[in-house]
Amino acid sequence: MAKTVLILCTGNSCRSQMAEVLVNHDLGPDVRALSAGTRPQPKVADGAIEALNLGGMATEGLYPKDVDAVMNEDIDLVVTVCDNAREACPVFPKPIPSIHMPFHDPHGEPMESFVKVRDEIRAKLVPELRQRFHIQTDM
């Protein structure tokens, strides 16, 4: 049975979207990732889409979602990815285990920043979930 992870941020337009795609790409079908925000932005950041596309990942259908849109999902873990220094991370209103893994917000920066954040999410969050949910590596 797949575990469901909610990746939560304020705007749900960059880091949480990249994390959702990376987790689904690297850990599916063992883990199903969703993302949402407390104050969703109008669209996913172009840099986030391009960084994911450069990594060979599909981005069709991505859009910022309000946390209310996922409240009825059966969630096993909440991961907050917003940076404490720049924004107040939302608190998920259900009693579900959570971890905080802040990543830099690359909005307004060159593409290299988006790629760096993408790679940091993959290097830190994916192994954390693999370990937490006891998922074997394919190596």
OpenMM code with the backbone's topology and positions (N, CA, C; nanometers):
from openmm import Vec3, app, unit

residues = "MET ALA LYS THR VAL LEU ILE LEU CYS THR GLY ASN SER CYS ARG SER GLN MET ALA GLU VAL LEU VAL ASN HIS ASP LEU GLY PRO ASP VAL ARG ALA LEU SER ALA GLY THR ARG PRO GLN PRO LYS VAL ALA ASP GLY ALA ILE GLU ALA LEU ASN LEU GLY GLY MET ALA THR GLU GLY LEU TYR PRO LYS ASP VAL ASP ALA VAL MET ASN GLU ASP ILE ASP LEU VAL VAL THR VAL CYS ASP ASN ALA ARG GLU ALA CYS PRO VAL PHE PRO LYS PRO ILE PRO SER ILE HIS MET PRO PHE HIS ASP PRO HIS GLY GLU PRO MET GLU SER PHE VAL LYS VAL ARG ASP GLU ILE ARG ALA LYS LEU VAL PRO GLU LEU ARG GLN ARG PHE HIS ILE GLN THR ASP MET".split()
positions = [
    Vec3(0.0856, -0.1184, 0.0000),
    Vec3(0.0000, 0.0000, 0.0000),
    Vec3(0.0896, 0.1239, 0.0000),
    Vec3(0.0696, 0.2097, -0.0948),
    Vec3(0.1523, 0.3298, -0.1068),
    Vec3(0.1275, 0.4244, 0.0097),
    Vec3(0.2337, 0.4889, 0.0533),
    Vec3(0.2239, 0.5948, 0.1538),
    Vec3(0.1946, 0.7253, 0.0793),
    Vec3(0.1192, 0.8134, 0.1438),
    Vec3(0.0881, 0.9424, 0.0836),
    Vec3(0.1548, 1.0523, 0.1645),
    Vec3(0.2300, 1.1356, 0.0946),
    Vec3(0.3021, 1.2462, 0.1563),
    Vec3(0.2457, 1.3765, 0.1014),
    Vec3(0.2139, 1.4673, 0.1924),
    Vec3(0.1722, 1.6010, 0.1524),
    Vec3(0.2899, 1.6945, 0.1710),
    Vec3(0.3298, 1.7617, 0.0642),
    Vec3(0.4389, 1.8577, 0.0703),
    Vec3(0.3749, 1.9958, 0.0727),
    Vec3(0.3996, 2.0647, 0.1828),
    Vec3(0.3259, 2.1863, 0.2129),
    Vec3(0.4186, 2.3071, 0.2170),
    Vec3(0.3728, 2.4142, 0.1562),
    Vec3(0.4454, 2.5408, 0.1572),
    Vec3(0.3407, 2.6519, 0.1576),
    Vec3(0.3854, 2.7723, 0.1526),
    Vec3(0.2901, 2.8821, 0.1551),
    Vec3(0.2268, 2.9023, 0.0171),
    Vec3(0.3085, 2.9235, -0.0872),
    Vec3(0.2557, 2.9562, -0.2185),
    Vec3(0.2267, 2.8395, -0.3094),
    Vec3(0.2835, 2.7215, -0.2808),
    Vec3(0.2675, 2.6017, -0.3638),
    Vec3(0.2949, 2.6325, -0.5110),
    Vec3(0.4024, 2.7095, -0.5337),
    Vec3(0.4331, 2.7465, -0.6727),
    Vec3(0.5734, 2.7066, -0.7155),
    Vec3(0.6562, 2.6556, -0.6233),
    Vec3(0.7938, 2.6244, -0.6618),
    Vec3(0.8464, 2.5007, -0.5893),
    Vec3(0.8973, 2.5200, -0.4673),
    Vec3(0.9625, 2.4100, -0.3954),
    Vec3(0.8705, 2.2916, -0.3706),
    Vec3(0.7502, 2.3176, -0.3251),
    Vec3(0.6580, 2.2071, -0.2973),
    Vec3(0.6169, 2.1355, -0.4264),
    Vec3(0.6036, 2.2110, -0.5355),
    Vec3(0.5710, 2.1498, -0.6642),
    Vec3(0.6873, 2.0626, -0.7132),
    Vec3(0.8098, 2.1155, -0.7029),
    Vec3(0.9256, 2.0362, -0.7455),
    Vec3(0.9366, 1.9106, -0.6602),
    Vec3(0.9148, 1.9230, -0.5298),
    Vec3(0.9230, 1.8079, -0.4408),
    Vec3(0.8169, 1.7038, -0.4762),
    Vec3(0.6957, 1.7499, -0.5056),
    Vec3(0.5886, 1.6567, -0.5443),
    Vec3(0.6302, 1.5753, -0.6663),
    Vec3(0.6787, 1.6421, -0.7691),
    Vec3(0.7173, 1.5735, -0.8919),
    Vec3(0.8351, 1.4793, -0.8672),
    Vec3(0.9357, 1.5257, -0.7934),
    Vec3(1.0533, 1.4425, -0.7665),
    Vec3(1.0174, 1.3171, -0.6873),
    Vec3(0.9383, 1.3328, -0.5832),
    Vec3(0.8999, 1.2170, -0.5012),
    Vec3(0.8192, 1.1181, -0.5852),
    Vec3(0.7229, 1.1671, -0.6604),
    Vec3(0.6440, 1.0767, -0.7448),
    Vec3(0.7312, 1.0084, -0.8500),
    Vec3(0.8259, 1.0813, -0.9050),
    Vec3(0.9151, 1.0259, -1.0068),
    Vec3(1.0095, 0.9212, -0.9478),
    Vec3(1.0706, 0.9541, -0.8328),
    Vec3(1.1749, 0.8675, -0.7761),
    Vec3(1.1212, 0.7563, -0.6862),
    Vec3(1.0068, 0.7775, -0.6219),
    Vec3(0.9584, 0.6799, -0.5232),
    Vec3(0.8254, 0.6147, -0.5600),
    Vec3(0.7616, 0.6604, -0.6682),
    Vec3(0.6382, 0.5948, -0.7101),
    Vec3(0.6694, 0.4545, -0.7576),
    Vec3(0.5840, 0.3590, -0.7356),
    Vec3(0.4510, 0.3660, -0.6773),
    Vec3(0.4479, 0.3467, -0.5245),
    Vec3(0.5640, 0.3392, -0.4591),
    Vec3(0.5660, 0.3185, -0.3134),
    Vec3(0.5173, 0.4405, -0.2360),
    Vec3(0.5427, 0.5587, -0.2909),
    Vec3(0.5022, 0.6830, -0.2255),
    Vec3(0.4270, 0.7679, -0.3270),
    Vec3(0.3165, 0.8238, -0.2832),
    Vec3(0.2385, 0.9164, -0.3660),
    Vec3(0.2502, 1.0529, -0.2995),
    Vec3(0.3022, 1.1491, -0.3732),
    Vec3(0.3184, 1.2842, -0.3198),
    Vec3(0.2100, 1.3756, -0.3735),
    Vec3(0.1629, 1.4627, -0.2850),
    Vec3(0.0711, 1.5706, -0.3187),
    Vec3(0.1364, 1.6985, -0.2694),
    Vec3(0.0986, 1.8115, -0.3233),
    Vec3(0.1487, 1.9365, -0.2685),
    Vec3(0.0340, 2.0350, -0.2582),
    Vec3(0.0507, 2.1294, -0.1648),
    Vec3(-0.0519, 2.2316, -0.1443),
    Vec3(0.0118, 2.3494, -0.0726),
    Vec3(-0.0637, 2.4579, -0.0642),
    Vec3(-0.0163, 2.5777, 0.0047),
    Vec3(-0.1271, 2.6447, 0.0824),
    Vec3(-0.0886, 2.7266, 0.1754),
    Vec3(-0.1886, 2.7993, 0.2537),
    Vec3(-0.2333, 2.9265, 0.1833),
    Vec3(-0.1479, 2.9805, 0.0970),
    Vec3(-0.1835, 3.0972, 0.0158),
    Vec3(-0.1306, 3.0721, -0.1254),
    Vec3(-0.1979, 2.9826, -0.2005),
    Vec3(-0.1463, 2.9441, -0.3319),
    Vec3(-0.1308, 3.0627, -0.4265),
    Vec3(-0.0240, 3.0594, -0.5010),
    Vec3(0.0024, 3.1595, -0.6034),
    Vec3(-0.0829, 3.1283, -0.7268),
    Vec3(-0.0923, 3.2208, -0.8220),
    Vec3(-0.1752, 3.1973, -0.9405),
    Vec3(-0.1246, 3.0846, -1.0309),
    Vec3(0.0085, 3.0605, -1.0326),
    Vec3(0.0614, 2.9560, -1.1211),
    Vec3(0.1918, 2.9025, -1.0660),
    Vec3(0.2318, 2.7870, -1.1171),
    Vec3(0.3606, 2.7288, -1.0818),
    Vec3(0.4695, 2.8120, -1.1494),
    Vec3(0.5766, 2.8377, -1.0775),
    Vec3(0.6871, 2.9191, -1.1302),
    Vec3(0.7454, 2.8565, -1.2565),
    Vec3(0.7669, 2.9413, -1.3571),
    Vec3(0.8256, 2.8939, -1.4828),
    Vec3(0.9598, 2.8253, -1.4587),
    Vec3(1.0396, 2.8801, -1.3667),
    Vec3(1.1705, 2.8205, -1.3372),
    Vec3(1.1589, 2.6811, -1.2786),
    Vec3(1.0577, 2.6581, -1.1971),
    Vec3(1.0358, 2.5249, -1.1392),
    Vec3(0.9999, 2.4249, -1.2486),
    Vec3(0.9111, 2.4665, -1.3382),
    Vec3(0.8711, 2.3798, -1.4506),
    Vec3(0.9927, 2.3475, -1.5375),
    Vec3(1.0691, 2.4512, -1.5704),
    Vec3(1.1857, 2.4295, -1.6577),
    Vec3(1.2893, 2.3402, -1.5904),
    Vec3(1.3149, 2.3605, -1.4607),
    Vec3(1.4127, 2.2774, -1.3893),
    Vec3(1.3692, 2.1308, -1.3887),
    Vec3(1.2405, 2.1065, -1.3695),
    Vec3(1.1905, 1.9689, -1.3720),
    Vec3(1.2010, 1.9107, -1.5126),
    Vec3(1.1649, 1.9892, -1.6140),
    Vec3(1.1753, 1.9423, -1.7519),
    Vec3(1.3196, 1.9118, -1.7895),
    Vec3(1.4130, 1.9969, -1.7441),
    Vec3(1.5552, 1.9717, -1.7711),
    Vec3(1.6009, 1.8412, -1.7080),
    Vec3(1.5371, 1.8026, -1.5975),
    Vec3(1.5683, 1.6762, -1.5303),
    Vec3(1.4937, 1.5571, -1.5878),
    Vec3(1.4191, 1.5797, -1.6952),
    Vec3(1.3487, 1.4710, -1.7615),
    Vec3(1.2188, 1.4297, -1.6946),
    Vec3(1.1597, 1.5190, -1.6164),
    Vec3(1.0367, 1.4861, -1.5450),
    Vec3(0.9167, 1.5573, -1.6064),
    Vec3(0.8042, 1.4888, -1.6056),
    Vec3(0.6800, 1.5439, -1.6606),
    Vec3(0.6228, 1.6492, -1.5670),
    Vec3(0.5697, 1.7555, -1.6242),
    Vec3(0.5128, 1.8642, -1.5442),
    Vec3(0.3700, 1.8990, -1.5874),
    Vec3(0.3122, 1.8209, -1.6762),
    Vec3(0.1768, 1.8491, -1.7226),
    Vec3(0.0801, 1.8444, -1.6044),
    Vec3(-0.0117, 1.9371, -1.6011),
    Vec3(-0.1167, 1.9355, -1.5012),
    Vec3(-0.0802, 1.9944, -1.3657),
    Vec3(0.0404, 2.0466, -1.3512),
    Vec3(0.0774, 2.1072, -1.2228),
    Vec3(0.0075, 2.2421, -1.2066),
    Vec3(-0.0470, 2.2633, -1.0893),
    Vec3(-0.1068, 2.3927, -1.0578),
    Vec3(-0.1087, 2.4092, -0.9062),
    Vec3(-0.0976, 2.5318, -0.8575),
    Vec3(-0.1011, 2.5551, -0.7134),
    Vec3(-0.2391, 2.5195, -0.6555),
    Vec3(-0.2363, 2.4490, -0.5415),
    Vec3(-0.3594, 2.4060, -0.4759),
    Vec3(-0.3615, 2.4570, -0.3329),
    Vec3(-0.4798, 2.4911, -0.2855),
    Vec3(-0.4986, 2.5289, -0.1466),
    Vec3(-0.4994, 2.4026, -0.0610),
    Vec3(-0.4503, 2.4138, 0.0606),
    Vec3(-0.4454, 2.2987, 0.1503),
    Vec3(-0.5833, 2.2368, 0.1698),
    Vec3(-0.6883, 2.3163, 0.1600),
    Vec3(-0.8242, 2.2628, 0.1735),
    Vec3(-0.8552, 2.1577, 0.0668),
    Vec3(-0.7909, 2.1669, -0.0479),
    Vec3(-0.8153, 2.0738, -0.1578),
    Vec3(-0.7666, 1.9322, -0.1272),
    Vec3(-0.6796, 1.9170, -0.0283),
    Vec3(-0.6235, 1.7845, 0.0045),
    Vec3(-0.6641, 1.7367, 0.1438),
    Vec3(-0.7518, 1.8099, 0.2090),
    Vec3(-0.7892, 1.7764, 0.3467),
    Vec3(-0.8556, 1.6398, 0.3605),
    Vec3(-0.9212, 1.5906, 0.2571),
    Vec3(-0.9873, 1.4607, 0.2653),
    Vec3(-0.8987, 1.3446, 0.2222),
    Vec3(-0.7757, 1.3740, 0.1861),
    Vec3(-0.6817, 1.2682, 0.1475),
    Vec3(-0.6333, 1.1934, 0.2711),
    Vec3(-0.5989, 1.0671, 0.2533),
    Vec3(-0.5432, 0.9854, 0.3600),
    Vec3(-0.3917, 1.0080, 0.3604),
    Vec3(-0.3450, 1.0989, 0.4429),
    Vec3(-0.2045, 1.1420, 0.4400),
    Vec3(-0.1273, 1.0758, 0.5542),
    Vec3(-0.0097, 1.0208, 0.5202),
    Vec3(0.0748, 0.9529, 0.6183),
    Vec3(0.1806, 1.0449, 0.6777),
    Vec3(0.2198, 1.1484, 0.6032),
    Vec3(0.3256, 1.2386, 0.6492),
    Vec3(0.3087, 1.3737, 0.5810),
    Vec3(0.3305, 1.4797, 0.6583),
    Vec3(0.3319, 1.6153, 0.6034),
    Vec3(0.4768, 1.6633, 0.6068),
    Vec3(0.5239, 1.7169, 0.4953),
    Vec3(0.6586, 1.7732, 0.4867),
    Vec3(0.6447, 1.9206, 0.4534),
    Vec3(0.6933, 2.0082, 0.5419),
    Vec3(0.6942, 2.1509, 0.5103),
    Vec3(0.8307, 2.1846, 0.4520),
    Vec3(0.8309, 2.2627, 0.3446),
    Vec3(0.9557, 2.2923, 0.2735),
    Vec3(0.9872, 2.4410, 0.2664),
    Vec3(0.9101, 2.5236, 0.3363),
    Vec3(0.9355, 2.6674, 0.3296),
    Vec3(1.0495, 2.7076, 0.4234),
    Vec3(1.1172, 2.8108, 0.3861),
    Vec3(1.2355, 2.8583, 0.4571),
    Vec3(1.1953, 2.9468, 0.5749),
    Vec3(1.2347, 2.9083, 0.6954),
    Vec3(1.1996, 2.9845, 0.8157),
    Vec3(1.2396, 3.1310, 0.8065),
    Vec3(1.3507, 3.1602, 0.7426),
    Vec3(1.3999, 3.2978, 0.7380),
    Vec3(1.3154, 3.3864, 0.6476),
    Vec3(1.2424, 3.3294, 0.5551),
    Vec3(1.1686, 3.4089, 0.4577),
    Vec3(1.0185, 3.4083, 0.4752),
    Vec3(0.9639, 3.3028, 0.5359),
    Vec3(0.8193, 3.2941, 0.5475),
    Vec3(0.7790, 3.2048, 0.6634),
    Vec3(0.6629, 3.2249, 0.7152),
    Vec3(0.6114, 3.1405, 0.8230),
    Vec3(0.5490, 3.0164, 0.7607),
    Vec3(0.5984, 2.8999, 0.7975),
    Vec3(0.5424, 2.7762, 0.7437),
    Vec3(0.4056, 2.7503, 0.8031),
    Vec3(0.3168, 2.7042, 0.7205),
    Vec3(0.1832, 2.6733, 0.7709),
    Vec3(0.1845, 2.5499, 0.8597),
    Vec3(0.0863, 2.5410, 0.9449),
    Vec3(0.0694, 2.4250, 1.0303),
    Vec3(-0.0482, 2.3462, 0.9748),
    Vec3(-0.0273, 2.2177, 0.9518),
    Vec3(-0.1342, 2.1348, 0.8975),
    Vec3(-0.2360, 2.1086, 1.0069),
    Vec3(-0.3641, 2.1285, 0.9790),
    Vec3(-0.4657, 2.1235, 1.0843),
    Vec3(-0.5162, 1.9842, 1.1233),
    Vec3(-0.4464, 1.8784, 1.0854),
    Vec3(-0.4850, 1.7437, 1.1258),
    Vec3(-0.3695, 1.6808, 1.2026),
    Vec3(-0.3982, 1.5883, 1.2936),
    Vec3(-0.2906, 1.5246, 1.3704),
    Vec3(-0.2183, 1.4173, 1.2887),
    Vec3(-0.1268, 1.4612, 1.2056),
    Vec3(-0.0503, 1.3728, 1.1179),
    Vec3(0.0978, 1.3994, 1.1435),
    Vec3(0.1810, 1.2940, 1.1451),
    Vec3(0.3249, 1.3177, 1.1629),
    Vec3(0.3765, 1.4164, 1.0584),
    Vec3(0.4704, 1.5010, 1.1014),
    Vec3(0.5248, 1.5983, 1.0073),
    Vec3(0.6738, 1.6168, 1.0305),
    Vec3(0.7404, 1.6572, 0.9241),
    Vec3(0.8817, 1.6940, 0.9315),
    Vec3(0.8982, 1.8267, 0.8591),
    Vec3(1.0013, 1.8987, 0.8976),
    Vec3(1.0305, 2.0264, 0.8336),
    Vec3(1.1650, 2.0147, 0.7637),
    Vec3(1.1652, 2.0348, 0.6328),
    Vec3(1.2872, 2.0322, 0.5529),
    Vec3(1.2881, 2.1577, 0.4671),
    Vec3(1.3404, 2.2674, 0.5197),
    Vec3(1.3375, 2.3915, 0.4415),
    Vec3(1.4374, 2.3897, 0.3262),
    Vec3(1.3940, 2.4460, 0.2153),
    Vec3(1.4795, 2.4630, 0.0984),
    Vec3(1.4732, 2.6092, 0.0564),
    Vec3(1.5808, 2.6561, -0.0019),
    Vec3(1.5914, 2.7945, -0.0494),
    Vec3(1.4816, 2.8241, -0.1508),
    Vec3(1.4280, 2.9447, -0.1476),
    Vec3(1.3283, 2.9884, -0.2446),
    Vec3(1.3993, 3.0571, -0.3613),
    Vec3(1.4003, 2.9942, -0.4800),
    Vec3(1.4740, 3.0517, -0.5938),
    Vec3(1.3957, 3.1533, -0.6769),
    Vec3(1.2752, 3.1906, -0.6360),
    Vec3(1.1973, 3.2874, -0.7143),
    Vec3(1.2802, 3.4115, -0.7462),
    Vec3(1.2745, 3.4530, -0.8715),
    Vec3(1.3438, 3.5738, -0.9147),
    Vec3(1.4921, 3.5553, -0.9396),
    Vec3(1.5405, 3.4332, -0.9259),
    Vec3(1.6829, 3.4051, -0.9458),
    Vec3(1.7030, 3.3326, -1.0786),
    Vec3(1.8296, 3.3202, -1.1226),
    Vec3(1.8564, 3.2509, -1.2493),
    Vec3(1.8196, 3.1022, -1.2436),
    Vec3(1.8080, 3.0417, -1.3597),
    Vec3(1.7712, 2.9008, -1.3708),
    Vec3(1.8614, 2.8105, -1.2873),
    Vec3(1.9886, 2.8454, -1.2759),
    Vec3(2.0811, 2.7622, -1.1974),
    Vec3(2.0311, 2.7449, -1.0539),
    Vec3(1.9661, 2.8467, -0.9980),
    Vec3(1.9131, 2.8378, -0.8618),
    Vec3(1.7995, 2.7368, -0.8536),
    Vec3(1.7134, 2.7354, -0.9535),
    Vec3(1.6037, 2.6383, -0.9553),
    Vec3(1.6582, 2.4960, -0.9666),
    Vec3(1.7589, 2.4790, -1.0529),
    Vec3(1.8199, 2.3467, -1.0698),
    Vec3(1.8877, 2.3028, -0.9399),
    Vec3(1.9552, 2.3956, -0.8735),
    Vec3(2.0217, 2.3636, -0.7470),
    Vec3(1.9199, 2.3205, -0.6418),
    Vec3(1.8089, 2.3919, -0.6307),
    Vec3(1.7042, 2.3554, -0.5341),
    Vec3(1.6437, 2.2198, -0.5720),
    Vec3(1.6185, 2.1981, -0.6992),
    Vec3(1.5673, 2.0682, -0.7458),
    Vec3(1.6599, 1.9559, -0.7005),
    Vec3(1.7897, 1.9752, -0.7222),
    Vec3(1.8873, 1.8720, -0.6863),
    Vec3(1.8989, 1.8538, -0.5350),
    Vec3(1.8847, 1.9623, -0.4584),
    Vec3(1.8885, 1.9516, -0.3118),
    Vec3(1.7667, 1.8765, -0.2592),
    Vec3(1.6503, 1.9026, -0.3175),
    Vec3(1.5301, 1.8302, -0.2771),
    Vec3(1.5501, 1.6814, -0.3038),
    Vec3(1.6016, 1.6494, -0.4207),
    Vec3(1.6238, 1.5091, -0.4565),
    Vec3(1.7270, 1.4443, -0.3645),
    Vec3(1.8305, 1.5189, -0.3287),
    Vec3(1.9385, 1.4636, -0.2450),
    Vec3(1.8992, 1.4488, -0.0983),
    Vec3(1.8045, 1.5304, -0.0510),
    Vec3(1.7691, 1.5278, 0.0916),
    Vec3(1.6336, 1.4648, 0.1186),
    Vec3(1.5298, 1.5105, 0.0488),
    Vec3(1.3951, 1.4638, 0.0791),
    Vec3(1.3715, 1.3197, 0.0340),
    Vec3(1.4131, 1.2858, -0.0866),
    Vec3(1.3882, 1.1506, -0.1380),
    Vec3(1.4521, 1.0446, -0.0472),
    Vec3(1.5799, 1.0592, -0.0079),
    Vec3(1.6375, 0.9595, 0.0838),
    Vec3(1.5687, 0.9562, 0.2207),
    Vec3(1.5258, 1.0721, 0.2691),
    Vec3(1.4548, 1.0772, 0.3981),
    Vec3(1.3259, 0.9953, 0.3911),
    Vec3(1.2504, 1.0112, 0.2841),
    Vec3(1.1266, 0.9352, 0.2691),
    Vec3(1.1544, 0.7876, 0.2468),
    Vec3(1.2584, 0.7575, 0.1713),
    Vec3(1.2975, 0.6185, 0.1469),
    Vec3(1.3267, 0.5490, 0.2804),
    Vec3(1.4006, 0.6177, 0.3670),
    Vec3(1.4358, 0.5625, 0.4979),
    Vec3(1.3128, 0.5554, 0.5886),
    Vec3(1.2370, 0.6611, 0.5954),
    Vec3(1.1207, 0.6687, 0.6844),
    Vec3(1.0169, 0.5617, 0.6522),
    Vec3(0.9975, 0.5326, 0.5234),
    Vec3(0.8970, 0.4367, 0.4825),
    Vec3(0.9581, 0.2996, 0.4486),
    Vec3(1.0862, 0.2812, 0.4764),
    Vec3(1.1552, 0.1526, 0.4568),
    Vec3(1.1437, 0.1028, 0.3123),
    Vec3(1.1776, 0.1911, 0.2201),
    Vec3(1.1726, 0.1575, 0.0777),
    Vec3(1.3128, 0.1196, 0.0337),
    Vec3(1.3233, 0.0041, -0.0265),
    Vec3(1.4524, -0.0435, -0.0739),
    Vec3(1.4956, 0.0336, -0.1981),
    Vec3(1.6249, 0.0540, -0.2114),
    Vec3(1.6756, 0.1192, -0.3329),
    Vec3(1.6883, 0.0140, -0.4421),
    Vec3(1.6896, 0.0603, -0.5642),
    Vec3(1.7001, -0.0303, -0.6792),
    Vec3(1.8436, -0.0679, -0.7103),
    Vec3(1.9369, -0.0167, -0.6334),
    Vec3(2.0786, -0.0394, -0.6639),
    Vec3(2.1258, -0.1733, -0.6177),
] * unit.nanometer
topology = app.Topology()
chain = topology.addChain("A")
for resn in residues:
    res = topology.addResidue(resn, chain)
    for name in ("N", "CA", "C"):
        topology.addAtom(name, app.Element.getBySymbol(name[0]), res)
